Amino acid sequence: MTDNQQRETNRIRLCRLAFSFVGYAQAGMSDGSLGAQLDSIQSHYGLTFTVVSLIFLANAAGWLVASFLNVYLLRYLNLWRTLVIASIVNIIGSAMIVASPPFPVFIVALFFIGIGACIYDASFAAYTAHFDEGPAMSLLFAAFGVGALIAPLVVVAMLDNNIPWSIYYYVPMGISILNIPLLWLIYGNYRFPEGENAPKGAFKGLVLVVRNPTVLTGGLLTTLSMASGEILTSWMVSFMTDIRHGNGATMRYVLSGYWVGLVLGRLVLAPATSRIGPRIALAIYGIFAIGLLAVLQFVDNIPANAVAAAFIGFFQAPSTPMIISLSSKWVPSSLIGPAISVLTASGLVGSALGPLCVGFVNSAGGLRYLPSIIMGAIAVTFGVWFLAPSAPWRKGRVENDSIQTQETSQNASQPSSSNYPSLASSN
């Protein structure tokens, strides 16, 4: 390849990566809006804590279905067609909500939006994983945080101006409409690389990934990590208004502060994680997060709670991208897409069940214990992180037979578990 061709390739790759950040930010806007709108949705439909928790289940059900559907879409339709489908599904779900439908229809719409957001999420992560050599995955997840930060600010501005909460969904609908021609222009000729011995068929590749013990361990960790974060973002505004007796509109800025901390954490802590190693890094960040959650639990002061929430986001930030990065790089290049989908599906179990279970706890008067519940989830994550026998970050390396399959060559080099978050070499 000549120097001019290499420069052209790099420019195209940079353009695609930049658009991946935009797509991840849109998925973040989908995720970040629900927590900010929770009180408005509950009031609009006259729902109890238990019933309103169904919105998290509906959205996560869409993510869960799409995480497995995405394996087949990427295999048989390629990237840009898969992303166009995600845009169309987002448009359908958003259009249903702007009409202020009955609650059952609203639940169905959230299911569609979950499908679209997950396809964006898993597809862009799989694209990035094929050539990421360090910062790209952290930046991608930071973009998700930017979208999740923007969403509460837009919701607050709308509510302050007496604009109905459902009108917010014109924003993701409009972005999805604009995305369709751009996706064809940017990704139209892209094809995922495949090794010489890649598995034949999407189902066979999915089976190989599901049987990989390291991916399964990473899936459990992703479940716990996403559960702790989703519980906090989903119920933070309710906690600050009902338990700390803050003003509802103002308390949405506390949620925005959390997302600011999360974005900064994913940008700032990645180099530190690379230097000290992922195994120790997660422990350090988790200890800080637990200490700050204790402040949120026991200090009845809104400004102190707001500062603590922002720093909780900062120290929680590296966990999910770190776990996904480390887990997905222990499979052959041809299986990175299915591995990302399985890890995403695992995380969605946590993101759905966590807020849903807390909703039942809240109905019994347990909202005041929200920070303690999250502390427990982080503590369990510690246990899995340090005790799981198949975790490469614990053993320092993975045996050949755990990362190679009958379809892969037997002379693949072993990656170093100290590199974070190197996922896969370029193809």
C-alpha positions as CSV (number, residue, x, y, z in Angstrom):
1,M,0.0,0.0,0.0
2,T,1.4,3.4,-1.0
3,D,1.7,6.3,1.4
4,N,-1.2,8.1,-0.3
5,Q,-3.4,5.0,0.0
6,Q,-2.5,4.5,3.6
7,R,-3.4,8.1,4.4
8,E,-6.7,7.7,2.6
9,T,-7.4,4.6,4.5
10,N,-6.6,6.3,7.8
11,R,-8.9,9.2,6.9
12,I,-11.7,6.9,6.1
13,R,-11.2,5.0,9.3
14,L,-11.1,8.2,11.3
15,C,-14.3,9.3,9.7
16,R,-16.0,6.0,10.5
17,L,-14.7,6.1,14.1
18,A,-16.0,9.6,14.6
19,F,-19.4,8.6,13.4
20,S,-19.3,5.6,15.7
21,F,-18.9,8.1,18.6
22,V,-22.0,10.0,17.3
23,G,-24.0,6.7,17.2
24,Y,-22.8,5.7,20.7
25,A,-23.9,9.2,21.9
26,Q,-27.3,8.6,20.5
27,A,-27.6,5.3,22.3
28,G,-26.5,7.2,25.5
29,M,-29.3,9.7,24.9
30,S,-31.8,6.8,24.9
31,D,-30.4,5.4,28.1
32,G,-30.0,8.7,29.9
33,S,-33.4,10.1,29.2
34,L,-35.4,7.5,31.1
35,G,-34.0,8.3,34.5
36,A,-34.6,12.0,34.0
37,Q,-38.2,11.5,32.8
38,L,-39.1,8.9,35.5
39,D,-41.1,11.3,37.7
40,S,-42.9,12.8,34.7
41,I,-43.8,9.4,33.3
42,Q,-45.0,8.2,36.7
43,S,-47.2,11.4,37.2
44,H,-48.5,11.3,33.6
45,Y,-49.7,7.7,33.8
46,G,-50.5,7.7,37.5
47,L,-48.2,4.7,38.2
48,T,-46.8,3.1,41.4
49,F,-43.1,2.5,41.8
50,T,-43.6,-1.1,40.9
51,V,-45.5,-0.5,37.7
52,V,-43.2,2.3,36.5
53,S,-40.3,0.0,36.9
54,L,-41.7,-1.9,33.9
55,I,-40.3,0.8,31.6
56,F,-36.7,-0.4,32.4
57,L,-37.7,-4.0,31.7
58,A,-39.3,-3.1,28.4
59,N,-36.3,-1.1,27.2
60,A,-33.8,-3.7,28.3
61,A,-35.9,-6.5,26.7
62,G,-35.4,-4.7,23.4
63,W,-31.7,-4.5,24.1
64,L,-31.6,-8.2,25.0
65,V,-33.4,-9.3,21.8
66,A,-31.3,-7.1,19.6
67,S,-28.0,-8.2,21.1
68,F,-28.5,-11.7,19.7
69,L,-30.3,-10.5,16.6
70,N,-27.3,-8.3,15.9
71,V,-25.1,-11.4,15.4
72,Y,-27.1,-12.5,12.5
73,L,-27.6,-9.0,11.1
74,L,-23.9,-8.2,11.0
75,R,-23.2,-11.6,9.5
76,Y,-25.7,-11.5,6.6
77,L,-26.4,-7.8,6.1
78,N,-23.1,-6.2,6.9
79,L,-22.6,-3.1,9.0
80,W,-24.4,-0.2,7.2
81,R,-27.6,-2.2,6.5
82,T,-27.7,-3.3,10.1
83,L,-27.3,0.3,11.3
84,V,-30.0,1.5,8.9
85,I,-32.4,-1.1,10.4
86,A,-31.5,0.3,13.9
87,S,-32.4,3.8,12.7
88,I,-35.7,2.7,11.3
89,V,-36.6,0.9,14.5
90,N,-35.6,4.0,16.5
91,I,-37.9,6.2,14.3
92,I,-40.8,3.8,14.8
93,G,-40.4,3.7,18.6
94,S,-39.9,7.5,18.9
95,A,-42.9,8.3,16.7
96,M,-45.1,6.1,18.9
97,I,-44.1,8.0,22.0
98,V,-44.5,11.6,20.7
99,A,-48.2,10.9,20.3
100,S,-48.5,10.4,24.1
101,P,-49.9,6.9,23.8
102,P,-51.6,4.7,26.5
103,F,-49.1,3.1,28.8
104,P,-49.1,-0.4,27.1
105,V,-48.3,1.3,23.8
106,F,-45.5,3.3,25.5
107,I,-44.0,0.1,26.8
108,V,-44.0,-1.4,23.3
109,A,-42.4,1.8,22.0
110,L,-39.6,1.5,24.6
111,F,-39.0,-2.0,23.4
112,F,-38.4,-0.8,19.9
113,I,-36.1,2.0,21.1
114,G,-34.2,-0.6,23.1
115,I,-33.7,-2.7,19.9
116,G,-32.4,0.3,18.0
117,A,-30.1,1.5,20.7
118,C,-28.6,-1.9,21.2
119,I,-27.9,-2.5,17.5
120,Y,-26.1,0.9,17.5
121,D,-24.2,0.0,20.6
122,A,-23.1,-3.6,19.7
123,S,-22.3,-2.7,16.0
124,F,-20.2,0.3,16.7
125,A,-18.3,-1.5,19.5
126,A,-17.6,-4.5,17.2
127,Y,-16.3,-2.2,14.5
128,T,-14.0,-0.4,17.0
129,A,-12.8,-3.7,18.5
130,H,-11.4,-4.9,15.2
131,F,-8.6,-2.3,15.2
132,D,-8.6,-0.7,18.7
133,E,-5.1,-0.4,20.2
134,G,-6.0,1.4,23.4
135,P,-8.0,4.6,23.7
136,A,-10.7,4.1,21.0
137,M,-12.9,1.9,23.1
138,S,-12.7,4.2,26.1
139,L,-13.5,7.1,23.9
140,L,-16.4,5.2,22.5
141,F,-17.9,4.6,25.9
142,A,-17.2,8.2,26.8
143,A,-19.3,9.2,23.8
144,F,-22.1,7.1,25.3
145,G,-21.7,9.1,28.5
146,V,-21.9,12.4,26.6
147,G,-25.2,11.4,25.1
148,A,-26.5,10.3,28.5
149,L,-25.4,13.7,29.9
150,I,-27.2,15.6,27.1
151,A,-30.5,13.8,27.6
152,P,-31.3,15.0,31.2
153,L,-30.3,18.6,30.2
154,V,-32.7,18.6,27.3
155,V,-35.4,17.0,29.5
156,V,-34.9,19.7,32.2
157,A,-35.0,22.5,29.6
158,M,-38.3,21.2,28.2
159,L,-39.9,20.7,31.6
160,D,-38.9,24.2,32.7
161,N,-40.7,25.6,29.6
162,N,-43.8,23.4,30.2
163,I,-43.1,21.3,27.2
164,P,-44.6,17.7,27.6
165,W,-42.0,15.1,28.3
166,S,-43.0,13.0,25.3
167,I,-41.9,15.7,22.9
168,Y,-38.3,14.9,23.8
169,Y,-38.6,11.9,21.4
170,Y,-38.6,14.2,18.4
171,V,-34.9,14.6,19.1
172,P,-33.8,10.9,18.6
173,M,-36.3,10.5,15.8
174,G,-34.8,13.4,13.9
175,I,-31.3,12.2,14.5
176,S,-32.2,8.7,13.2
177,I,-33.8,10.2,10.1
178,L,-30.6,12.1,9.3
179,N,-28.5,9.0,10.0
180,I,-29.9,6.9,7.2
181,P,-28.2,8.5,4.2
182,L,-25.0,9.1,6.3
183,L,-24.7,5.5,7.2
184,W,-24.7,4.5,3.6
185,L,-22.1,7.1,2.7
186,I,-19.7,6.3,5.5
187,Y,-20.0,2.5,5.9
188,G,-21.5,1.4,2.6
189,N,-18.3,-0.4,1.4
190,Y,-17.1,-1.6,4.8
191,R,-16.9,-5.4,5.5
192,F,-15.9,-6.9,8.7
193,P,-12.5,-8.8,8.4
194,E,-12.6,-12.6,8.7
195,G,-9.8,-15.0,9.3
196,E,-9.0,-17.9,7.0
197,N,-10.6,-20.3,9.5
198,A,-13.6,-18.3,10.5
199,P,-16.7,-20.3,11.6
200,K,-19.2,-21.0,8.9
201,G,-22.5,-19.4,9.9
202,A,-23.6,-16.9,12.6
203,F,-25.0,-19.6,14.9
204,K,-21.8,-21.6,15.0
205,G,-19.8,-18.5,15.9
206,L,-22.3,-17.6,18.6
207,V,-22.0,-21.1,20.1
208,L,-18.2,-20.9,20.2
209,V,-18.4,-17.6,22.0
210,V,-21.0,-18.8,24.5
211,R,-18.8,-21.8,25.3
212,N,-15.8,-19.6,26.0
213,P,-15.3,-19.4,29.9
214,T,-13.5,-16.1,29.8
215,V,-16.4,-14.5,27.9
216,L,-18.9,-16.0,30.3
217,T,-16.9,-14.6,33.3
218,G,-16.8,-11.2,31.5
219,G,-20.5,-11.5,30.9
220,L,-21.2,-11.9,34.6
221,L,-19.0,-9.0,35.5
222,T,-20.7,-6.8,32.8
223,T,-24.1,-7.7,34.3
224,L,-23.0,-6.6,37.8
225,S,-21.2,-3.5,36.5
226,M,-24.1,-2.3,34.4
227,A,-26.6,-3.1,37.1
228,S,-24.9,-0.9,39.7
229,G,-24.6,2.0,37.2
230,E,-28.2,1.6,35.9
231,I,-29.7,1.5,39.3
232,L,-28.1,4.8,40.3
233,T,-29.0,6.6,37.0
234,S,-32.5,5.3,37.0
235,W,-33.5,6.1,40.6
236,M,-31.1,9.0,41.4
237,V,-33.7,11.8,40.7
238,S,-36.4,9.9,42.7
239,F,-33.9,9.5,45.6
240,M,-32.9,13.1,45.6
241,T,-36.6,14.4,45.5
242,D,-38.3,11.8,47.8
243,I,-35.5,11.2,50.3
244,R,-33.5,14.4,50.2
245,H,-36.6,16.5,49.5
246,G,-35.0,18.4,46.6
247,N,-36.7,20.2,43.8
248,G,-37.5,17.8,41.0
249,A,-36.3,19.9,38.1
250,T,-33.1,20.9,40.0
251,M,-32.3,17.4,41.1
252,R,-32.1,16.3,37.4
253,Y,-28.9,18.3,37.3
254,V,-27.5,16.0,39.9
255,L,-28.0,13.2,37.4
256,S,-26.3,15.3,34.8
257,G,-23.4,15.7,37.3
258,Y,-23.1,11.9,37.5
259,W,-22.8,11.7,33.7
260,V,-20.2,14.5,33.6
261,G,-18.2,12.5,36.1
262,L,-18.6,9.3,34.0
263,V,-17.4,11.0,30.8
264,L,-14.4,12.5,32.5
265,G,-13.6,9.2,34.2
266,R,-13.5,7.4,30.8
267,L,-11.3,10.0,29.4
268,V,-8.9,10.5,32.3
269,L,-8.6,7.1,34.0
270,A,-7.8,5.0,30.9
271,P,-4.1,6.0,31.0
272,A,-3.9,5.4,34.7
273,T,-5.6,2.0,34.3
274,S,-3.0,1.0,31.6
275,R,-0.2,2.0,34.0
276,I,-1.3,0.2,37.1
277,G,-3.0,-2.7,35.5
278,P,-6.7,-3.6,35.2
279,R,-6.8,-6.1,38.1
280,I,-5.7,-3.5,40.8
281,A,-7.4,-0.6,39.0
282,L,-10.9,-2.0,39.4
283,A,-10.3,-2.5,43.1
284,I,-9.1,1.0,43.6
285,Y,-11.9,2.6,41.7
286,G,-14.5,0.4,43.4
287,I,-13.2,1.3,46.9
288,F,-13.5,5.0,46.0
289,A,-17.0,4.4,44.6
290,I,-18.2,2.6,47.7
291,G,-16.8,5.4,49.9
292,L,-18.7,8.0,47.9
293,L,-21.9,5.9,48.0
294,A,-21.5,5.9,51.8
295,V,-21.6,9.7,51.7
296,L,-24.7,9.6,49.5
297,Q,-26.3,7.1,52.0
298,F,-25.4,8.8,55.3
299,V,-24.9,12.5,54.7
300,D,-28.3,14.3,54.4
301,N,-27.0,17.3,52.4
302,I,-28.0,18.0,48.8
303,P,-24.8,19.8,47.7
304,A,-22.6,17.0,49.3
305,N,-24.8,14.4,47.7
306,A,-24.5,16.1,44.3
307,V,-20.7,16.2,44.5
308,A,-20.6,12.6,45.7
309,A,-22.8,11.5,42.7
310,A,-20.4,13.2,40.2
311,F,-17.4,11.4,41.7
312,I,-19.2,8.1,41.8
313,G,-19.7,8.5,38.1
314,F,-16.0,9.3,37.7
315,F,-14.8,6.1,39.5
316,Q,-17.5,3.8,38.0
317,A,-16.7,5.0,34.5
318,P,-13.8,2.6,33.6
319,S,-15.5,-0.6,34.8
320,T,-17.7,-1.6,31.9
321,P,-15.4,-0.7,29.0
322,M,-12.5,-2.4,30.9
323,I,-14.4,-5.6,31.4
324,I,-15.7,-5.7,27.8
325,S,-12.3,-4.9,26.4
326,L,-10.5,-7.6,28.4
327,S,-13.1,-10.2,27.8
328,S,-13.6,-9.7,24.0
329,K,-9.9,-9.7,23.2
330,W,-9.6,-13.4,24.3
331,V,-11.4,-14.6,21.2
332,P,-10.2,-14.8,17.6
333,S,-10.8,-11.8,15.4
334,S,-13.7,-13.4,13.5
335,L,-15.6,-13.9,16.8
336,I,-15.2,-10.4,18.2
337,G,-18.7,-9.3,16.9
338,P,-20.5,-12.3,18.5
339,A,-18.5,-11.8,21.7
340,I,-19.4,-8.1,21.9
341,S,-23.1,-9.1,21.4
342,V,-23.0,-11.7,24.2
343,L,-21.3,-9.3,26.6
344,T,-23.8,-6.6,25.7
345,A,-26.7,-9.1,26.3
346,S,-25.2,-10.0,29.7
347,G,-24.9,-6.4,30.7
348,L,-28.5,-5.8,29.7
349,V,-29.7,-8.5,32.2
350,G,-28.1,-6.3,34.9
351,S,-29.4,-3.0,33.5
352,A,-33.0,-4.4,33.4
353,L,-33.2,-6.5,36.6
354,G,-31.2,-4.0,38.7
355,P,-33.6,-1.0,38.4
356,L,-36.6,-3.4,38.3
357,C,-35.8,-5.1,41.6
358,V,-35.0,-1.7,43.2
359,G,-38.5,-0.6,42.0
360,F,-40.0,-3.4,44.1
361,V,-37.8,-2.4,47.0
362,N,-38.9,1.2,46.6
363,S,-42.6,0.2,46.7
364,A,-41.9,-1.3,50.1
365,G,-40.4,2.0,51.4
366,G,-36.8,1.1,50.7
367,L,-35.7,3.9,48.4
368,R,-33.7,5.4,51.2
369,Y,-31.3,2.4,51.0
370,L,-30.5,3.0,47.3
371,P,-26.8,3.7,47.8
372,S,-26.4,0.7,50.0
373,I,-27.9,-1.6,47.4
374,I,-25.4,-0.3,44.9
375,M,-22.5,-0.8,47.4
376,G,-23.6,-4.4,47.6
377,A,-23.5,-4.8,43.8
378,I,-20.0,-3.4,43.7
379,A,-18.9,-5.7,46.5
380,V,-20.2,-8.8,44.6
381,T,-18.3,-7.5,41.5
382,F,-15.1,-7.5,43.5
383,G,-15.7,-11.1,44.5
384,V,-16.1,-12.3,40.9
385,W,-13.3,-10.1,39.6
386,F,-10.7,-11.6,42.0
387,L,-12.0,-15.1,42.4
388,A,-13.2,-16.2,39.0
389,P,-10.8,-19.0,37.9
390,S,-11.1,-18.3,34.2
391,A,-10.4,-14.6,34.4
392,P,-7.2,-13.8,32.4
393,W,-6.7,-10.6,34.5
394,R,-6.4,-12.9,37.6
395,K,-4.2,-15.6,36.1
396,G,-2.1,-13.3,34.0
397,R,-2.6,-15.4,30.8
398,V,-5.0,-17.7,29.2
399,E,-4.3,-21.2,28.0
400,N,-4.3,-21.8,24.2
401,D,-7.3,-24.0,24.2
402,S,-9.5,-21.3,25.8
403,I,-9.0,-18.8,23.1
404,Q,-8.6,-21.0,20.1
405,T,-11.2,-23.2,18.4
406,Q,-11.3,-25.8,15.8
407,E,-11.8,-23.0,13.3
408,T,-8.7,-21.0,14.3
409,S,-5.1,-21.5,13.7
410,Q,-3.0,-23.1,16.4
411,N,-0.1,-20.7,16.3
412,A,-1.9,-17.5,17.4
413,S,0.2,-15.3,19.6
414,Q,-0.9,-14.8,23.2
415,P,-2.0,-11.2,24.1
416,S,-0.8,-9.6,27.3
417,S,-3.5,-9.1,29.9
418,S,-1.7,-6.0,31.2
419,N,-2.6,-4.1,28.0
420,Y,-5.8,-2.1,28.6
421,P,-8.0,-2.0,26.6
422,S,-6.2,-3.6,23.6
423,L,-8.9,-5.7,21.9
424,A,-7.7,-7.0,18.7
425,S,-5.0,-6.3,16.1
426,S,-5.9,-4.6,12.8
427,N,-7.0,-6.8,10.0
